Amino acid sequence: MSVLVFLEHAGGKIKKSSFEALTYGNDLAGLMGMPCIAVAAGNITTEALQEAGAYGASKVIYLNNEKLKIFNVQAYASALASVASEQNARVVIMSASFSAKGMAPRLAIKLNAALADSVISLPDVSSGFKVRKGAFSGKAFADLSLTSDVKVLTLSPNSYKIVKKDGVAAVEENNYSPSD
C-alpha cells in the first residue's frame, strides 16, 4: 500500500505546487504508515525527478512514453490509474491545478475511488478518513468523510507548508503504453 503523488512540471522543473503536494503526501503517508511515491510523465530530467526525494518521495516512477510527452487528460488519467493499481495506492494526491481538475475525476472513476477536491489540511484518520476543503470562495469550510478504499485528493494551492529535507529519490522508469 502507498500514497501516490502526481508531479506537474514546466520547463524541466517540478512546479512549486507539486512540492507542496509531495510534502502533504509525505506527511499523510507517515500518518498512514505507508511509503510516499511520486509519479511524473513528459519532458523532465532524472535530476529534477530525484529532487522529489527532498520533499518526501521514497521513489519516483517516470512514465516514459512518447504519447505522454504532451499533456492529454485522458492518457494521463489512464497512466496514473495504471500506476496506482500497480503500487496498490490507497490515496492519490495532486495539486488542484487546471490539469488536475480534468484528470482527478477521470482518475477517481477509473479507480472506483472517492474524490475530494481542493483540500486544505491533512485528513483526520482517527476514525475513518475526514478531509477539510474550502467552500463558498473560501468563506466557509466543508468536512467530507471519504469511505471508499481508494481516495483521490487535490490539494488547494498555498494551503500546506512546503518542507525540504535532505534526500534524493530513486527514479524508476515505467514504459507505460497508453491505448490509442
C-alpha positions in Angstrom: 0.0 0.0 0.0 1.2 3.5 -0.7 0.4 7.2 -1.1 0.9 8.3 -4.7 1.6 12.0 -5.6 1.4 13.2 -9.2 4.2 15.7 -10.2 3.5 18.5 -12.5 6.4 20.3 -14.2 7.2 23.1 -16.6 10.4 23.9 -18.3 12.0 20.8 -17.0 11.5 21.7 -13.3 8.9 20.4 -10.8 6.3 23.0 -10.0 6.1 24.6 -6.5 2.5 23.2 -6.2 3.9 19.7 -6.7 6.5 20.2 -4.0 3.5 21.3 -1.8 1.6 18.1 -2.8 4.7 16.0 -2.1 5.1 17.4 1.4 1.4 16.8 2.1 1.7 13.3 0.7 4.8 12.5 2.8 3.0 13.7 5.9 -0.1 11.7 5.1 2.0 8.6 4.3 3.6 9.0 7.7 0.1 9.1 9.4 -1.0 6.0 7.5 2.3 4.1 7.8 2.9 3.8 4.1 5.6 5.0 1.6 5.1 8.2 -0.4 5.7 7.5 -4.1 5.8 10.2 -6.8 4.8 9.8 -10.5 5.7 12.0 -13.4 5.5 11.9 -17.2 6.6 14.2 -20.0 9.8 16.1 -20.7 11.7 16.2 -17.4 15.2 15.2 -16.4 16.3 12.5 -14.0 18.0 15.1 -11.8 14.7 17.1 -11.5 12.9 13.9 -10.6 15.5 12.9 -8.0 14.8 16.2 -6.2 11.4 14.9 -5.2 13.2 12.9 -2.5 14.0 16.1 -0.6 10.2 16.6 -0.3 9.4 13.1 0.9 9.2 10.8 -2.1 10.8 7.4 -1.4 10.9 6.9 -5.2 9.7 8.5 -8.4 8.0 6.5 -11.2 8.7 8.1 -14.5 6.2 7.2 -17.2 8.4 7.2 -20.3 6.3 7.1 -23.4 6.3 9.5 -26.4 2.5 9.7 -26.2 2.8 11.2 -22.7 5.3 14.0 -23.7 2.4 16.4 -24.2 -0.3 16.5 -21.6 -3.5 14.8 -22.6 -6.0 14.5 -19.7 -7.4 11.1 -20.7 -4.0 9.5 -21.4 -2.5 10.9 -18.2 -5.5 9.7 -16.1 -5.2 6.2 -17.6 -1.5 6.1 -17.0 -1.9 7.3 -13.4 -4.6 4.8 -12.8 -2.3 2.0 -14.0 0.5 3.1 -11.7 -1.9 3.5 -8.7 -3.1 -0.1 -9.3 0.4 -1.5 -9.6 1.5 0.3 -6.4 -1.7 -0.5 -4.5 -2.2 3.2 -3.8 -4.7 4.0 -1.1 -4.5 7.7 -1.7 -3.6 9.6 -4.9 -2.7 13.3 -4.4 -2.2 16.1 -6.9 -2.3 19.9 -6.8 -5.7 21.5 -7.5 -4.4 22.9 -10.8 -6.2 23.3 -14.2 -4.7 20.0 -15.3 -5.8 18.1 -12.2 -9.4 19.5 -12.4 -9.7 17.5 -15.6 -7.7 14.5 -14.5 -8.8 13.8 -10.9 -12.5 13.0 -11.7 -11.4 10.6 -14.5 -8.9 9.0 -12.3 -11.4 8.6 -9.5 -13.8 6.8 -11.8 -11.0 4.5 -13.2 -10.0 3.6 -9.6 -13.6 3.4 -8.2 -12.3 6.0 -5.7 -13.7 8.8 -3.6 -12.8 12.3 -4.8 -12.2 15.4 -2.6 -11.1 18.5 -4.5 -9.2 21.5 -3.1 -8.5 20.0 0.3 -6.7 22.4 2.7 -5.3 20.2 5.5 -4.3 16.7 6.4 -7.2 14.3 6.9 -8.4 13.1 10.3 -7.7 9.4 10.2 -8.5 8.7 13.8 -12.0 7.4 12.9 -12.2 7.0 9.2 -10.9 9.5 6.7 -12.2 13.0 7.0 -10.8 15.9 4.9 -11.5 19.6 5.0 -11.9 21.8 2.0 -12.8 25.3 1.3 -16.3 26.2 0.2 -18.1 29.3 -1.0 -15.0 31.0 -2.4 -13.0 30.2 0.8 -15.5 31.9 3.1 -16.5 28.6 4.7 -15.3 25.0 5.1 -16.7 21.6 4.4 -15.7 18.4 6.1 -16.0 15.3 4.0 -15.9 11.7 5.1 -14.4 9.5 2.4 -15.4 5.9 2.8 -14.0 4.1 -0.2 -10.8 2.1 0.0 -9.1 4.4 -2.5 -9.1 8.2 -2.4 -8.2 10.9 -4.9 -7.3 14.3 -3.4 -6.5 17.6 -5.0 -4.6 20.0 -2.7 -5.6 23.7 -2.8 -2.6 25.8 -3.7 -0.7 27.5 -0.9 -2.6 25.6 1.8 0.2 23.4 3.0 3.7 24.4 4.1 6.5 23.0 1.9 9.3 21.3 3.8 12.5 20.5 2.1 14.9 18.0 3.8 17.9 16.1 2.7 17.3 13.3 0.3 17.3 12.1 -3.3 14.6 9.8 -4.7 15.4 6.8 -6.7 13.9 7.1 -10.2 12.2 4.1 -11.7 11.3 4.1 -15.4 7.9 2.7 -16.4 7.4 2.2 -20.1 3.6 2.5 -19.8 1.9 2.4 -23.2 -1.5 4.2 -23.4 -4.2 2.8 -25.6 -5.0 4.9 -28.6 
